[in-house]
Amino acid sequence: MTIADYEELFRENYESLTRYAFSMMKNQEEAEDIVQRLFVKFWEKRTELGSVNDLSVGLQRYLNFLA
């Protein structure tokens, strides 16, 4: 995954993941923080992830784990 791929992934998913996190946590600041941590962790582990067919679902599942 290149930096450009990562930036695109972030742009395409940040808002929806933040809304999803907010629906679970009912706190906007905490929702934004956990989604940011999710993307940092994703970048750190990107080489370990291999091929992911539906990345947004994978990110959402990991978000459930973090929350």
Secondary structure, DSSP 8 states (H G I E B T S, - for coil): --HHHHHHHHHHHHHHHHHHHHHHHS-HHHHHHHHHHHHHHHHHTHHHH---S-HHHHHHHHHHHH-
